[in-house]
């Protein structure tokens, strides 16, 4: 009970700071929790099982999540929610990061901090209700875009519908060991994830076929969710035991293929941007949506890890490919995470200097 009181007190303290200072974070900021949280759960332990650092990283993730959720709640209480988080049709899909980040937080608490387990069930209920609201909003907005009533720039952010839905399956199956016996619930969530994926991919295809675009300026960072969304479907299918080995192997192969194609596009885009804008303005800048890239890398690593751990992989070339991903992939993800944190710190410092200068 004491821990619950402490958690509530922390919530209101953070709320007071946000409310009084009017600090409202961007809708997509939940991607930070998703990326760092999945890293601490599935990538970090593969460096050293007995290390304390990734558990401390998980604790930091919870604190960041609490700050963001308090900011989002403050936007509702101050009647700024619609303007900040809902007014932009494409921006509404970013609310999916709230669902996914809460799922990650629940899994972290359940796995690393069982002393706080009393708040797990309330968080699951809140998150499920939040997903239901997001589900309705997403369907409404997808219809709006599909019927041509919105001329917004469609991108991979729509795939957060799949990510948020699968995050529920992962959350339920991580908290309750026997949840895999609820086959129809798990299968329903996975099927919904596939439907959302197909709808989002079709809308993206329509956008890139119908309208003029350039790889350098119009290929968005969230497009990486094209493979990340399939990876989280695969992870949910594995933990809930709803797919056979053959189906999982086919899905992993598709994810691997999309991953390679996407990263070739990303590298080409980076080269083009450096040539035109220079290194700093071309690629070495910070934006919250960039965390989606780290999240998708972590999810691909997670899917590969769970698949490799649970099955004797055949053919041999796939087994060796997965082994290489698990050996070297964690270092690549860690490096990208460090770079992104450095870009975030630089952005915060620069913003603070500009803020002080404007009041001189």
C-alpha positions as CSV (number, residue, x, y, z in Angstrom):
1,X,0.0,0.0,0.0
2,X,2.9,2.3,0.8
3,X,4.3,1.9,-2.7
4,X,1.0,2.7,-4.3
5,X,0.7,5.9,-2.2
6,X,4.2,6.8,-3.2
7,X,3.5,6.2,-6.9
8,X,0.3,8.4,-6.7
9,X,2.3,11.1,-4.9
10,X,5.0,11.0,-7.6
11,X,2.3,11.2,-10.3
12,X,0.7,14.3,-8.8
13,X,4.2,15.9,-8.2
14,X,5.0,15.4,-11.9
15,X,1.6,16.7,-12.9
16,X,2.1,19.8,-10.8
17,X,5.4,20.5,-12.5
18,X,3.9,20.0,-15.9
19,X,0.7,21.8,-15.2
20,X,2.3,24.9,-13.7
21,X,5.1,25.1,-16.3
22,X,2.8,24.0,-19.2
23,X,5.2,21.3,-20.4
24,X,3.4,19.3,-23.1
25,X,5.4,16.6,-24.9
26,X,4.7,15.6,-28.5
27,X,2.2,12.8,-29.1
28,X,4.9,10.5,-30.6
29,X,7.1,10.8,-27.5
30,X,5.8,7.5,-26.2
31,X,8.1,5.9,-28.8
32,X,11.1,6.7,-26.5
33,X,9.6,4.4,-23.8
34,X,8.9,1.7,-26.5
35,X,12.4,1.8,-27.8
36,X,14.3,2.0,-24.5
37,X,11.9,-0.4,-22.7
38,X,12.2,-3.2,-25.4
39,X,16.0,-2.7,-25.4
40,X,16.1,-3.2,-21.6
41,X,13.8,-6.3,-21.7
42,X,15.1,-8.2,-24.7
43,X,18.4,-6.8,-26.0
44,X,20.2,-5.6,-22.8
45,X,20.1,-9.1,-21.0
46,X,22.0,-10.6,-24.0
47,X,25.1,-8.6,-23.1
48,X,25.2,-10.0,-19.6
49,X,22.5,-11.7,-17.7
50,X,23.7,-10.5,-14.3
51,X,24.3,-6.9,-15.2
52,X,22.4,-4.3,-13.3
53,X,22.6,-1.5,-15.9
54,X,19.7,-2.7,-18.1
55,X,17.4,-2.9,-15.0
56,X,18.4,0.6,-14.1
57,X,17.6,1.5,-17.7
58,X,14.2,-0.2,-17.2
59,X,13.6,1.9,-14.1
60,X,14.5,5.1,-16.1
61,X,12.0,3.9,-18.7
62,X,9.2,3.8,-16.1
63,X,10.0,7.3,-14.9
64,X,10.0,8.6,-18.4
65,X,6.7,6.9,-19.1
66,X,5.2,8.4,-15.9
67,X,6.3,11.9,-17.0
68,X,4.8,11.4,-20.5
69,X,1.5,10.0,-19.3
70,X,1.2,12.9,-16.8
71,X,1.9,15.4,-19.6
72,X,-0.8,13.7,-21.8
73,X,-3.2,13.8,-18.9
74,X,-2.4,17.5,-18.3
75,X,-3.3,18.2,-21.9
76,X,-6.8,16.8,-21.3
77,X,-7.3,18.7,-18.0
78,X,-6.2,22.0,-19.6
79,X,-8.4,21.5,-22.7
80,X,-5.3,21.3,-25.0
81,X,-5.6,17.7,-25.9
82,X,-7.4,18.2,-29.2
83,X,-5.0,20.9,-30.5
84,X,-1.9,19.0,-29.5
85,X,-2.8,15.4,-30.0
86,X,-5.9,15.0,-32.1
87,X,-6.4,17.8,-34.5
88,X,-4.0,16.5,-37.2
89,X,-5.6,13.3,-38.8
90,X,-2.3,11.5,-39.2
91,X,-1.1,12.7,-35.8
92,X,-3.9,10.8,-34.1
93,X,-2.3,7.5,-35.0
94,X,0.7,8.5,-32.8
95,X,-1.6,8.0,-29.8
96,X,-0.8,4.3,-30.4
97,X,2.6,4.9,-28.8
98,X,0.7,5.6,-25.5
99,X,-0.8,2.1,-25.6
100,X,2.4,0.4,-26.7
101,X,4.6,2.3,-24.1
102,X,2.1,1.4,-21.3
103,X,2.3,-2.2,-22.4
104,X,6.1,-2.1,-22.3
105,X,6.0,-0.5,-18.8
106,X,3.6,-3.1,-17.5
107,X,5.9,-5.9,-18.8
108,X,8.9,-4.2,-17.2
109,X,7.2,-3.9,-13.8
110,X,6.0,-7.5,-14.0
111,X,9.5,-8.8,-15.0
112,X,11.9,-6.6,-13.0
113,X,10.0,-4.9,-10.2
114,X,7.4,-7.4,-8.8
115,X,7.2,-5.3,-5.6
116,X,5.0,-3.0,-7.6
117,X,2.7,-5.7,-8.9
118,X,-0.3,-4.2,-7.2
119,X,-0.5,-1.5,-9.8
120,X,-0.1,-3.9,-12.7
121,X,-3.8,-4.9,-13.0
122,X,-5.1,-1.2,-12.8
123,X,-2.6,-0.3,-15.5
124,X,-3.7,-3.3,-17.7
125,X,-7.4,-2.2,-17.4
126,X,-6.5,1.5,-18.2
127,X,-4.4,0.4,-21.1
128,X,-7.1,-1.9,-22.5
129,X,-9.6,1.0,-22.3
130,X,-7.1,3.3,-24.0
131,X,-6.6,0.8,-26.8
132,X,-10.4,0.6,-27.3
133,X,-10.7,4.3,-27.7
134,X,-7.7,4.3,-30.0
135,X,-9.2,1.5,-32.0
136,X,-12.4,3.5,-32.6
137,X,-10.4,6.7,-33.5
138,X,-8.2,4.7,-35.9
139,X,-11.0,3.1,-37.7
140,X,-12.8,6.5,-38.1
141,X,-9.6,8.1,-39.4
142,X,-8.7,5.3,-41.8
143,X,-12.1,5.6,-43.4
144,X,-11.6,9.3,-43.6
145,X,-8.3,8.8,-45.4
146,X,-9.5,5.9,-47.6
147,X,-12.5,7.9,-48.9
148,X,-10.2,10.8,-49.9
149,X,-11.5,13.2,-47.3
150,X,-8.0,13.8,-45.9
151,X,-5.1,15.0,-48.1
152,X,-2.6,14.4,-45.3
153,X,0.8,12.9,-45.9
154,X,0.3,9.2,-45.2
155,X,3.3,7.3,-43.7
156,X,4.3,4.4,-41.5
157,X,2.8,6.1,-38.4
158,X,-0.5,4.4,-39.4
159,X,1.2,1.0,-38.6
160,X,1.1,2.0,-34.9
161,X,-2.4,0.5,-35.1
162,X,-0.8,-2.9,-35.5
163,X,1.9,-2.2,-32.9
164,X,-0.5,-1.1,-30.2
165,X,-2.8,-4.1,-30.8
166,X,0.0,-6.6,-30.6
167,X,1.4,-4.9,-27.6
168,X,-1.7,-5.9,-25.7
169,X,-1.1,-9.6,-26.6
170,X,2.5,-9.3,-25.4
171,X,1.4,-7.6,-22.2
172,X,-1.3,-10.1,-21.3
173,X,0.9,-13.1,-22.1
174,X,3.9,-11.7,-20.1
175,X,1.8,-10.9,-17.0
176,X,-0.2,-14.2,-17.0
177,X,1.8,-17.3,-17.8
178,X,-1.3,-19.3,-18.7
179,X,-2.8,-16.6,-21.0
180,X,-1.8,-18.7,-24.1
181,X,-4.7,-20.9,-23.2
182,X,-7.0,-18.1,-24.2
183,X,-6.4,-18.9,-27.8
184,X,-9.3,-16.9,-29.3
185,X,-8.4,-13.7,-27.5
186,X,-4.8,-14.0,-28.7
187,X,-5.8,-15.0,-32.3
188,X,-8.3,-12.1,-32.4
189,X,-5.7,-9.6,-31.5
190,X,-3.2,-11.0,-34.0
191,X,-5.8,-11.1,-36.8
192,X,-6.7,-7.5,-36.0
193,X,-3.0,-6.6,-36.2
194,X,-2.8,-8.2,-39.7
195,X,-5.9,-6.3,-40.9
196,X,-4.5,-3.0,-39.6
197,X,-1.2,-3.8,-41.3
198,X,-2.8,-4.5,-44.7
199,X,-5.0,-1.4,-44.5
200,X,-2.1,0.8,-43.5
201,X,0.3,-0.7,-46.1
202,X,-2.4,-0.1,-48.8
203,X,-2.8,3.5,-47.8
204,X,0.9,4.0,-47.9
205,X,1.1,2.4,-51.3
206,X,-1.6,4.6,-52.6
207,X,0.2,7.7,-51.3
208,X,3.5,6.8,-52.9
209,X,1.9,5.7,-56.2
210,X,-0.6,8.5,-56.6
211,X,1.5,11.5,-55.5
212,X,5.0,12.7,-56.5
213,X,7.6,12.1,-53.9
214,X,11.4,11.9,-53.4
215,X,13.3,9.4,-51.3
216,X,15.4,12.2,-49.9
217,X,12.7,14.4,-48.5
218,X,9.4,12.4,-48.5
219,X,10.5,9.0,-47.1
220,X,9.6,9.3,-43.4
221,X,11.4,7.7,-40.4
222,X,8.2,5.9,-39.2
223,X,8.2,3.9,-42.4
224,X,10.5,1.5,-40.7
225,X,7.5,0.2,-38.9
226,X,6.8,-1.7,-42.1
227,X,9.0,-4.4,-40.7
228,X,8.7,-3.6,-37.0
229,X,4.9,-4.1,-37.1
230,X,5.4,-7.6,-38.5
231,X,8.1,-8.4,-36.0
232,X,5.8,-7.6,-33.1
233,X,3.1,-9.8,-34.7
234,X,5.7,-12.6,-34.8
235,X,6.7,-12.0,-31.2
236,X,3.0,-12.0,-30.1
237,X,2.4,-15.2,-32.1
238,X,5.4,-16.9,-30.5
239,X,4.6,-16.0,-26.9
240,X,0.9,-16.9,-27.3
241,X,1.7,-20.1,-29.2
242,X,-0.8,-19.3,-31.9
243,X,1.4,-20.0,-35.0
244,X,3.1,-23.1,-36.1
245,X,6.8,-23.3,-36.8
246,X,6.3,-23.2,-40.6
247,X,4.1,-20.1,-40.4
248,X,6.6,-18.4,-38.1
249,X,9.4,-19.3,-40.4
250,X,7.5,-17.8,-43.3
251,X,6.7,-14.6,-41.4
252,X,10.3,-14.2,-40.2
253,X,11.6,-14.6,-43.7
254,X,9.2,-11.9,-44.9
255,X,10.2,-9.6,-42.1
256,X,13.9,-10.2,-42.9
257,X,13.3,-9.4,-46.6
258,X,11.4,-6.1,-45.8
259,X,14.1,-5.2,-43.3
260,X,16.9,-5.5,-45.8
261,X,14.9,-3.6,-48.5
262,X,14.0,-0.8,-46.1
263,X,17.5,-0.4,-44.8
264,X,18.9,-0.2,-48.3
265,X,16.4,2.7,-48.9
266,X,17.4,4.3,-45.6
267,X,21.1,4.2,-46.4
268,X,20.5,5.6,-49.9
269,X,18.3,8.3,-48.4
270,X,21.1,9.2,-45.9
271,X,23.7,9.5,-48.6
272,X,21.5,11.7,-50.7
273,X,20.7,14.0,-47.8
274,X,24.3,14.3,-46.8
275,X,25.2,15.2,-50.4
276,X,22.6,18.0,-50.5
277,X,22.3,19.3,-46.9
278,X,25.6,18.2,-45.3
279,X,26.1,15.7,-42.5
280,X,24.5,17.8,-39.7
281,X,21.4,19.0,-41.4
282,X,21.2,15.9,-43.5
283,X,21.0,13.2,-40.8
284,X,22.6,14.3,-37.5
285,X,19.5,16.0,-36.1
286,X,16.9,15.0,-33.5
287,X,13.2,14.2,-33.9
288,X,11.1,12.1,-31.6
289,X,9.9,9.9,-34.5
290,X,13.5,8.6,-34.9
291,X,12.9,6.4,-31.8
292,X,10.6,4.3,-33.9
293,X,13.6,3.1,-35.8
294,X,15.3,1.9,-32.6
295,X,12.0,0.2,-31.5
296,X,11.7,-1.6,-34.8
297,X,15.3,-2.8,-34.6
298,X,14.7,-4.0,-31.1
299,X,11.5,-5.8,-32.2
300,X,13.2,-7.6,-35.1
301,X,16.0,-8.7,-32.7
302,X,13.3,-9.8,-30.2
303,X,11.4,-11.8,-32.8
304,X,14.6,-13.4,-34.0
305,X,15.7,-14.2,-30.4
306,X,12.4,-15.8,-29.4
307,X,12.2,-17.7,-32.6
308,X,15.8,-19.0,-32.3
309,X,15.3,-19.9,-28.7
310,X,12.1,-21.9,-29.1
311,X,12.8,-23.8,-32.3
312,X,15.6,-25.8,-33.9
313,X,15.9,-23.6,-37.0
314,X,16.2,-25.1,-40.5
315,X,17.5,-24.6,-43.2
316,X,21.0,-24.0,-42.1
317,X,21.4,-20.6,-43.8
318,X,18.5,-19.2,-41.9
319,X,19.9,-20.5,-38.6
320,X,23.4,-19.0,-39.3
321,X,21.7,-15.7,-40.4
322,X,19.8,-15.5,-37.1
323,X,22.9,-16.4,-35.1
324,X,24.7,-13.5,-36.8
325,X,21.8,-11.1,-36.0
326,X,21.8,-12.1,-32.4
327,X,25.6,-11.8,-32.0
328,X,26.2,-8.5,-33.9
329,X,22.7,-7.0,-33.8
330,X,22.8,-6.1,-30.1
331,X,25.9,-4.0,-30.7
332,X,24.4,-2.2,-33.6
333,X,21.2,-1.4,-31.7
334,X,23.2,-0.3,-28.6
335,X,25.3,2.0,-30.8
336,X,22.2,3.5,-32.5
337,X,20.6,4.0,-29.0
338,X,23.7,5.8,-27.7
339,X,23.7,8.1,-30.8
340,X,20.0,8.9,-30.4
341,X,20.4,9.7,-26.8
342,X,23.3,12.0,-27.7
343,X,21.1,13.7,-30.3
344,X,18.4,14.2,-27.8
345,X,20.7,15.7,-25.2
346,X,22.2,18.0,-27.8
347,X,18.6,19.1,-28.9
348,X,17.6,19.8,-25.3
349,X,20.8,21.8,-24.6
350,X,20.4,23.8,-27.8
351,X,16.7,24.5,-27.0
352,X,17.5,25.6,-23.5
353,X,20.2,28.0,-24.8
354,X,17.8,29.5,-27.4
355,X,15.2,29.9,-24.7
356,X,17.5,31.8,-22.4
357,X,18.7,34.0,-25.3
358,X,15.2,34.9,-26.3
359,X,14.6,36.4,-22.8
360,X,17.8,38.5,-22.6
